[in-house]
Amino acid sequence: MDIVPLWAHGVPAYMRHRVMHLLAVTGHYAADVVVLLGGQDFEIYRIEREEAETSQLIKQKRTFWRGASCSTKESLPITCAQGNDPLSRN
């Protein structure tokens, strides 16, 4: 797969999303993404944490995991009916 076109206009959205997730989880302010495009073009992109984007990401992930843990309680060690929601800390 040729990834060079994906990086033609900077960091692709999917990579930015991953980095924002890591920044939210670790609490770090920024991360440097290093890529070698086409085996010869070395690039470094600095991505800084944006609170609005991070808050939205956390909200989306919280919604996803609440749905997953409550709708599949037979397959997870979490029982939402008993109030053991791991995402309840707001």
N, C-alpha and C positions, 0 to 999 in steps of 0.2 A: 504494500500500500504506500502510495506517495503522499506523505503528510505535508510536504512543502506548501501546496496551495492552502491548506488549512491555516497556516501561520502567515499568510501573505499580508494580512492587515493587523498583525500583532497576535496576542494570546487568544486562542479560540475560546468561545463561550464555555465549552465543556471543561476545559482546563481551568479557566477562571473559577468556575463553580467548585471544582475539586479543591483548589487552593483556598477559596473562601471558607469551605468546610473545615479544612485543616486549621486555618487561622481561628475559626470559631471554637474548635475543640481545644486547641493548645493555648489560646489566649494571646498569641503573638500578634504583633502589629503589622508585620510584612514578611514576605517570602520572595526569594529569588528563584525563578524558573529558568533552568538552563537547558537549551536544546541545541542539537547538532542537526541542522537541516540539510538534507541531500548529502550527508556525509562530509560536508566541507564548510558550511556556514554556521559558525558558532555564535549563538545569540544568548543574551541574558536579559530577562524581563523581570522587573521588580513589580510585585503586586502588593499594594497596601490594603489593609483591612478598611472596609467602609461599613460603618455601624448600621446604616439603613439596610444595606444588602445582607449583612450578617444577621440582623434581627429577623428579616424576612425568611432567610434560609433556616434559621432555628425554628421559626414558627411553622414552616412547611414540614420540617422533619418531625417536630413534635406531633403535628396532626397525623402524619403518616404512621408513626410508631404507636400512637394511641389507638388508631384504627386497627393496626396489625396485632397489638397485644390484646385488645378487647375482643376482636372478632375471631381470633384463633387461640383462645385461652386453653384449649385442649392440648395444643402442641407447644405451648410456651410455659415456663415455670412461673408465669405471672397471672394472678387472678384479679382482674379489674373489679369484679363484683365484691371482692373482699377489701377493696381500697388499696391494693398494692401497686398502684400505678407509678412506675419509676420516673415518669415525666411530670409528676404533679407539682414539683417545685417550680413555682412561677416567679 
